[in-house]
Amino acid sequence: MLSEPNQYRRPSLYSEVSLCLFISEFAFFYTLNYTQFKS
């Protein structure tokens, strides 16, 4: 599956960036809901 790292280098970077965006978005909504629930 990962026998050719050069081929999977660019998609892995793209998936890593999308994962960071997903985590930041999830953390944003989590903190938003937490502050609304706390107040």
PDB file of N, CA, C, O and CB in Angstrom:
ATOM      1  N   MET A   1       0.838  -1.201   0.000  1.00  0.00           N
ATOM      2  CA  MET A   1       0.000   0.000   0.000  1.00  0.00           C
ATOM      3  C   MET A   1       0.882   1.263   0.000  1.00  0.00           C
ATOM      4  O   MET A   1       0.692   2.165  -0.816  1.00  0.00           O
ATOM      5  CB  MET A   1      -0.953  -0.001   1.235  1.00  0.00           C
ATOM      6  N   LEU A   2       1.840   1.307   0.923  1.00  0.00           N
ATOM      7  CA  LEU A   2       2.726   2.466   0.976  1.00  0.00           C
ATOM      8  C   LEU A   2       4.083   2.135   0.367  1.00  0.00           C
ATOM      9  O   LEU A   2       5.122   2.586   0.848  1.00  0.00           O
ATOM     10  CB  LEU A   2       2.897   2.946   2.421  1.00  0.00           C
ATOM     11  N   SER A   3       4.052   1.338  -0.701  1.00  0.00           N
ATOM     12  CA  SER A   3       5.296   0.938  -1.352  1.00  0.00           C
ATOM     13  C   SER A   3       5.909   2.101  -2.135  1.00  0.00           C
ATOM     14  O   SER A   3       7.109   2.100  -2.409  1.00  0.00           O
ATOM     15  CB  SER A   3       5.048  -0.254  -2.285  1.00  0.00           C
ATOM     16  N   GLU A   4       5.091   3.090  -2.495  1.00  0.00           N
ATOM     17  CA  GLU A   4       5.599   4.266  -3.220  1.00  0.00           C
ATOM     18  C   GLU A   4       5.294   5.532  -2.419  1.00  0.00           C
ATOM     19  O   GLU A   4       4.242   6.144  -2.606  1.00  0.00           O
ATOM     20  CB  GLU A   4       4.969   4.358  -4.649  1.00  0.00           C
ATOM     21  N   PRO A   5       6.207   5.927  -1.526  1.00  0.00           N
ATOM     22  CA  PRO A   5       5.962   7.093  -0.668  1.00  0.00           C
ATOM     23  C   PRO A   5       5.883   8.403  -1.455  1.00  0.00           C
ATOM     24  O   PRO A   5       5.206   9.341  -1.035  1.00  0.00           O
ATOM     25  CB  PRO A   5       7.055   7.199   0.378  1.00  0.00           C
ATOM     26  N   ASN A   6       6.583   8.469  -2.608  1.00  0.00           N
ATOM     27  CA  ASN A   6       6.559   9.694  -3.406  1.00  0.00           C
ATOM     28  C   ASN A   6       5.163   9.965  -3.965  1.00  0.00           C
ATOM     29  O   ASN A   6       4.775  11.118  -4.153  1.00  0.00           O
ATOM     30  CB  ASN A   6       7.574   9.600  -4.551  1.00  0.00           C
ATOM     31  N   GLN A   7       4.420   8.908  -4.224  1.00  0.00           N
ATOM     32  CA  GLN A   7       3.077   9.069  -4.776  1.00  0.00           C
ATOM     33  C   GLN A   7       2.088   9.487  -3.688  1.00  0.00           C
ATOM     34  O   GLN A   7       1.117  10.196  -3.954  1.00  0.00           O
ATOM     35  CB  GLN A   7       2.613   7.765  -5.443  1.00  0.00           C
ATOM     36  N   TYR A   8       2.348   9.038  -2.460  1.00  0.00           N
ATOM     37  CA  TYR A   8       1.415   9.320  -1.377  1.00  0.00           C
ATOM     38  C   TYR A   8       1.844  10.535  -0.547  1.00  0.00           C
ATOM     39  O   TYR A   8       1.218  10.856   0.464  1.00  0.00           O
ATOM     40  CB  TYR A   8       1.285   8.101  -0.479  1.00  0.00           C
ATOM     41  N   ARG A   9       2.896  11.194  -0.974  1.00  0.00           N
ATOM     42  CA  ARG A   9       3.386  12.327  -0.184  1.00  0.00           C
ATOM     43  C   ARG A   9       2.419  13.508  -0.262  1.00  0.00           C
ATOM     44  O   ARG A   9       2.096  14.116   0.759  1.00  0.00           O
ATOM     45  CB  ARG A   9       4.783  12.756  -0.668  1.00  0.00           C
ATOM     46  N   ARG A  10       1.955  13.833  -1.477  1.00  0.00           N
ATOM     47  CA  ARG A  10       1.078  14.995  -1.641  1.00  0.00           C
ATOM     48  C   ARG A  10      -0.326  14.757  -1.070  1.00  0.00           C
ATOM     49  O   ARG A  10      -0.838  15.641  -0.383  1.00  0.00           O
ATOM     50  CB  ARG A  10       0.975  15.357  -3.115  1.00  0.00           C
ATOM     51  N   PRO A  11      -0.978  13.607  -1.318  1.00  0.00           N
ATOM     52  CA  PRO A  11      -2.298  13.369  -0.723  1.00  0.00           C
ATOM     53  C   PRO A  11      -2.247  13.289   0.807  1.00  0.00           C
ATOM     54  O   PRO A  11      -3.201  13.690   1.474  1.00  0.00           O
ATOM     55  CB  PRO A  11      -2.890  12.083  -1.280  1.00  0.00           C
ATOM     56  N   SER A  12      -1.161  12.785   1.362  1.00  0.00           N
ATOM     57  CA  SER A  12      -1.051  12.698   2.816  1.00  0.00           C
ATOM     58  C   SER A  12      -0.958  14.098   3.422  1.00  0.00           C
ATOM     59  O   SER A  12      -1.495  14.356   4.499  1.00  0.00           O
ATOM     60  CB  SER A  12       0.179  11.853   3.220  1.00  0.00           C
ATOM     61  N   LEU A  13      -0.269  14.998   2.717  1.00  0.00           N
ATOM     62  CA  LEU A  13      -0.170  16.380   3.169  1.00  0.00           C
ATOM     63  C   LEU A  13      -1.535  17.050   3.105  1.00  0.00           C
ATOM     64  O   LEU A  13      -1.909  17.807   4.001  1.00  0.00           O
ATOM     65  CB  LEU A  13       0.853  17.159   2.322  1.00  0.00           C
ATOM     66  N   TYR A  14      -2.280  16.763   2.030  1.00  0.00           N
ATOM     67  CA  TYR A  14      -3.619  17.329   1.876  1.00  0.00           C
ATOM     68  C   TYR A  14      -4.551  16.807   2.962  1.00  0.00           C
ATOM     69  O   TYR A  14      -5.339  17.567   3.525  1.00  0.00           O
ATOM     70  CB  TYR A  14      -4.187  17.000   0.487  1.00  0.00           C
ATOM     71  N   SER A  15      -4.462  15.516   3.257  1.00  0.00           N
ATOM     72  CA  SER A  15      -5.317  14.933   4.296  1.00  0.00           C
ATOM     73  C   SER A  15      -4.916  15.464   5.670  1.00  0.00           C
ATOM     74  O   SER A  15      -5.761  15.620   6.551  1.00  0.00           O
ATOM     75  CB  SER A  15      -5.231  13.389   4.272  1.00  0.00           C
ATOM     76  N   GLU A  16      -3.639  15.737   5.848  1.00  0.00           N
ATOM     77  CA  GLU A  16      -3.173  16.266   7.131  1.00  0.00           C
ATOM     78  C   GLU A  16      -3.692  17.683   7.349  1.00  0.00           C
ATOM     79  O   GLU A  16      -4.095  18.035   8.457  1.00  0.00           O
ATOM     80  CB  GLU A  16      -1.635  16.247   7.198  1.00  0.00           C
ATOM     81  N   VAL A  17      -3.683  18.494   6.296  1.00  0.00           N
ATOM     82  CA  VAL A  17      -4.208  19.860   6.392  1.00  0.00           C
ATOM     83  C   VAL A  17      -5.711  19.843   6.632  1.00  0.00           C
ATOM     84  O   VAL A  17      -6.224  20.607   7.450  1.00  0.00           O
ATOM     85  CB  VAL A  17      -3.885  20.655   5.115  1.00  0.00           C
ATOM     86  N   SER A  18      -6.415  18.968   5.916  1.00  0.00           N
ATOM     87  CA  SER A  18      -7.868  18.881   6.101  1.00  0.00           C
ATOM     88  C   SER A  18      -8.200  18.373   7.492  1.00  0.00           C
ATOM     89  O   SER A  18      -9.206  18.774   8.077  1.00  0.00           O
ATOM     90  CB  SER A  18      -8.497  17.964   5.040  1.00  0.00           C
ATOM     91  N   LEU A  19      -7.360  17.490   8.027  1.00  0.00           N
ATOM     92  CA  LEU A  19      -7.575  16.986   9.382  1.00  0.00           C
ATOM     93  C   LEU A  19      -7.368  18.104  10.401  1.00  0.00           C
ATOM     94  O   LEU A  19      -8.117  18.205  11.373  1.00  0.00           O
ATOM     95  CB  LEU A  19      -6.627  15.803   9.681  1.00  0.00           C
ATOM     96  N   CYS A  20      -6.359  18.942  10.185  1.00  0.00           N
ATOM     97  CA  CYS A  20      -6.119  20.071  11.086  1.00  0.00           C
ATOM     98  C   CYS A  20      -7.283  21.055  11.031  1.00  0.00           C
ATOM     99  O   CYS A  20      -7.693  21.587  12.062  1.00  0.00           O
ATOM    100  CB  CYS A  20      -4.799  20.784  10.725  1.00  0.00           C
ATOM    101  N   LEU A  21      -7.818  21.301   9.839  1.00  0.00           N
ATOM    102  CA  LEU A  21      -8.962  22.196   9.701  1.00  0.00           C
ATOM    103  C   LEU A  21     -10.186  21.611  10.393  1.00  0.00           C
ATOM    104  O   LEU A  21     -10.956  22.341  11.017  1.00  0.00           O
ATOM    105  CB  LEU A  21      -9.264  22.460   8.220  1.00  0.00           C
ATOM    106  N   PHE A  22     -10.371  20.292  10.285  1.00  0.00           N
ATOM    107  CA  PHE A  22     -11.509  19.634  10.917  1.00  0.00           C
ATOM    108  C   PHE A  22     -11.397  19.701  12.436  1.00  0.00           C
ATOM    109  O   PHE A  22     -12.393  19.927  13.123  1.00  0.00           O
ATOM    110  CB  PHE A  22     -11.609  18.176  10.456  1.00  0.00           C
ATOM    111  N   ILE A  23     -10.190  19.505  12.962  1.00  0.00           N
ATOM    112  CA  ILE A  23      -9.980  19.551  14.412  1.00  0.00           C
ATOM    113  C   ILE A  23     -10.176  20.972  14.928  1.00  0.00           C
ATOM    114  O   ILE A  23     -10.779  21.173  15.982  1.00  0.00           O
ATOM    115  CB  ILE A  23      -8.568  19.038  14.777  1.00  0.00           C
ATOM    116  N   SER A  24      -9.669  21.956  14.190  1.00  0.00           N
ATOM    117  CA  SER A  24      -9.820  23.347  14.623  1.00  0.00           C
ATOM    118  C   SER A  24     -11.285  23.761  14.565  1.00  0.00           C
ATOM    119  O   SER A  24     -11.758  24.494  15.434  1.00  0.00           O
ATOM    120  CB  SER A  24      -8.963  24.288  13.749  1.00  0.00           C
ATOM    121  N   GLU A  25     -12.003  23.297  13.550  1.00  0.00           N
ATOM    122  CA  GLU A  25     -13.417  23.619  13.421  1.00  0.00           C
ATOM    123  C   GLU A  25     -14.219  22.957  14.542  1.00  0.00           C
ATOM    124  O   GLU A  25     -15.117  23.571  15.117  1.00  0.00           O
ATOM    125  CB  GLU A  25     -13.947  23.176  12.047  1.00  0.00           C
ATOM    126  N   PHE A  26     -13.887  21.707  14.844  1.00  0.00           N
ATOM    127  CA  PHE A  26     -14.565  20.988  15.922  1.00  0.00           C
ATOM    128  C   PHE A  26     -14.286  21.651  17.275  1.00  0.00           C
ATOM    129  O   PHE A  26     -15.180  21.779  18.112  1.00  0.00           O
ATOM    130  CB  PHE A  26     -14.117  19.512  15.948  1.00  0.00           C
ATOM    131  N   ALA A  27     -13.035  22.068  17.472  1.00  0.00           N
ATOM    132  CA  ALA A  27     -12.670  22.729  18.726  1.00  0.00           C
ATOM    133  C   ALA A  27     -13.370  24.084  18.852  1.00  0.00           C
ATOM    134  O   ALA A  27     -13.755  24.489  19.949  1.00  0.00           O
ATOM    135  CB  ALA A  27     -11.143  22.909  18.812  1.00  0.00           C
ATOM    136  N   PHE A  28     -13.532  24.781  17.728  1.00  0.00           N
ATOM    137  CA  PHE A  28     -14.212  26.077  17.743  1.00  0.00           C
ATOM    138  C   PHE A  28     -15.674  25.919  18.153  1.00  0.00           C
ATOM    139  O   PHE A  28     -16.163  26.648  19.016  1.00  0.00           O
ATOM    140  CB  PHE A  28     -14.117  26.750  16.363  1.00  0.00           C
ATOM    141  N   PHE A  29     -16.369  24.968  17.533  1.00  0.00           N
ATOM    142  CA  PHE A  29     -17.771  24.752  17.867  1.00  0.00           C
ATOM    143  C   PHE A  29     -17.917  24.195  19.280  1.00  0.00           C
ATOM    144  O   PHE A  29     -18.901  24.483  19.961  1.00  0.00           O
ATOM    145  CB  PHE A  29     -18.419  23.804  16.857  1.00  0.00           C
ATOM    146  N   TYR A  30     -16.946  23.402  19.724  1.00  0.00           N
ATOM    147  CA  TYR A  30     -17.005  22.839  21.072  1.00  0.00           C
ATOM    148  C   TYR A  30     -16.870  23.942  22.113  1.00  0.00           C
ATOM    149  O   TYR A  30     -17.626  23.977  23.084  1.00  0.00           O
ATOM    150  CB  TYR A  30     -15.903  21.781  21.268  1.00  0.00           C
ATOM    151  N   THR A  31     -15.914  24.839  21.915  1.00  0.00           N
ATOM    152  CA  THR A  31     -15.733  25.931  22.857  1.00  0.00           C
ATOM    153  C   THR A  31     -16.908  26.905  22.798  1.00  0.00           C
ATOM    154  O   THR A  31     -17.301  27.473  23.817  1.00  0.00           O
ATOM    155  CB  THR A  31     -14.423  26.664  22.573  1.00  0.00           C
ATOM    156  N   LEU A  32     -17.466  27.094  21.603  1.00  0.00           N
ATOM    157  CA  LEU A  32     -18.617  27.989  21.453  1.00  0.00           C
ATOM    158  C   LEU A  32     -19.823  27.435  22.209  1.00  0.00           C
ATOM    159  O   LEU A  32     -20.490  28.161  22.946  1.00  0.00           O
ATOM    160  CB  LEU A  32     -18.965  28.185  19.958  1.00  0.00           C
ATOM    161  N   ASN A  33     -20.095  26.151  22.023  1.00  0.00           N
ATOM    162  CA  ASN A  33     -21.210  25.523  22.722  1.00  0.00           C
ATOM    163  C   ASN A  33     -20.953  25.459  24.224  1.00  0.00           C
ATOM    164  O   ASN A  33     -21.887  25.566  25.018  1.00  0.00           O
ATOM    165  CB  ASN A  33     -21.459  24.119  22.170  1.00  0.00           C
ATOM    166  N   TYR A  34     -19.696  25.287  24.617  1.00  0.00           N
ATOM    167  CA  TYR A  34     -19.366  25.200  26.036  1.00  0.00           C
ATOM    168  C   TYR A  34     -19.578  26.544  26.724  1.00  0.00           C
ATOM    169  O   TYR A  34     -20.086  26.606  27.844  1.00  0.00           O
ATOM    170  CB  TYR A  34     -17.918  24.732  26.222  1.00  0.00           C
ATOM    171  N   THR A  35     -19.186  27.616  26.045  1.00  0.00           N
ATOM    172  CA  THR A  35     -19.357  28.947  26.646  1.00  0.00           C
ATOM    173  C   THR A  35     -20.839  29.306  26.705  1.00  0.00           C
ATOM    174  O   THR A  35     -21.277  29.944  27.663  1.00  0.00           O
ATOM    175  CB  THR A  35     -18.574  30.021  25.843  1.00  0.00           C
ATOM    176  N   GLN A  36     -21.609  28.914  25.708  1.00  0.00           N
ATOM    177  CA  GLN A  36     -23.045  29.200  25.727  1.00  0.00           C
ATOM    178  C   GLN A  36     -23.742  28.386  26.816  1.00  0.00           C
ATOM    179  O   GLN A  36     -24.671  28.874  27.460  1.00  0.00           O
ATOM    180  CB  GLN A  36     -23.675  28.899  24.352  1.00  0.00           C
ATOM    181  N   PHE A  37     -23.296  27.157  27.018  1.00  0.00           N
ATOM    182  CA  PHE A  37     -23.915  26.297  28.019  1.00  0.00           C
ATOM    183  C   PHE A  37     -23.518  26.752  29.422  1.00  0.00           C
ATOM    184  O   PHE A  37     -24.306  26.634  30.360  1.00  0.00           O
ATOM    185  CB  PHE A  37     -23.512  24.825  27.793  1.00  0.00           C
ATOM    186  N   LYS A  38     -22.303  27.270  29.566  1.00  0.00           N
ATOM    187  CA  LYS A  38     -21.822  27.695  30.883  1.00  0.00           C
ATOM    188  C   LYS A  38     -22.513  28.986  31.309  1.00  0.00           C
ATOM    189  O   LYS A  38     -22.820  29.165  32.488  1.00  0.00           O
ATOM    190  CB  LYS A  38     -20.290  27.888  30.867  1.00  0.00           C
ATOM    191  N   SER A  39     -22.758  29.883  30.364  1.00  0.00           N
ATOM    192  CA  SER A  39     -23.413  31.160  30.679  1.00  0.00           C
ATOM    193  C   SER A  39     -24.915  31.072  30.424  1.00  0.00           C
ATOM    194  O   SER A  39     -25.635  32.049  30.632  1.00  0.00           O
ATOM    195  CB  SER A  39     -22.799  32.308  29.844  1.00  0.00           C
TER     196      SER A  39
END
